[in-house]
């Protein structure tokens, strides 16, 4: 078994991150985000980054940390509503934002991972999303051409990994992580549990061929974006 385990998040990314890179990051809100790896990117000081992620976390948490540290030049995202500083920088013209419909973002990442350079989708036709893009009619359906996404570096969070980098996710923390893991030629995964034995093949959600490095984070902080409670019956 090949051992892809690294001692720390900072060591796992220090020689892979540099100014101007495109970084794809898994997670949805604060669920399933590679928070320790995000901290490592912040501490690296890399600037002018392009971030590909469903959203940019919230102020002071998740990818919001990179916004606060002025490390991000451009974002490809489907939702920005929970991050006030992100919205402010966008409205002030400090941050370049490419809004991508959520399903289209998922498919652009999947296409990039599968080696598909582009695809047509009806989503976004007749809206600002389609501006400047090729539009054509296919079997009676008007569709817009969207490009597959290939990042320089991908960061993901998983529940369990073996030393070969095979990954298993837990519940909704799976979200964008499998797609992000495929969408670059170099992926680092932070995981809560490391198995000394190979994971059962039927339980592998991301094969280790897509993972170059694994960081063990046994007790990660799992922030809740919006805590909603009700009185017990």
Number of C-alpha atoms within 10 A of each C-alpha: 10 9 13 19 21 17 11 16 24 19 12 22 21 14 9 14 20 17 14 16 18 23 23 30 32 30 27 20 23 22 22 24 29 26 28 22 25 23 17 18 25 20 13 17 14 19 19 16 20 22 26 25 28 27 28 30 27 21 17 14 20 24 28 22 21 25 23 16 14 18 21 26 16 19 25 20 19 21 18 19 12 17 19 13 16 26 15 12 16 16 12 10 10 14 19 16 21 13 17 20 16 16 13 20 24 21 20 24 28 22 22 21 23 14 13 14 14 14 15 17 18 17 19 15 17 13 8 10 16 17 12 8 13 11 18 16 11 11 6 7 10 15 20 23 17 23 19 22 25 25 24 18 22 27 28 28 33 27 21 21 31 25 21 23 32 25 28 23 22 12 10 11 18 22 19 25 27 25 26 30 32 26 28 23 15 17 28 27 32 31 26 17 17 22 13 12 11 15 20 10 9 6 11 18 15 20 18 21 11 22 24 18 22 31 26 21 23 12 9 13 9 11 14 10 13 9 6 6 6 5 4 4 3
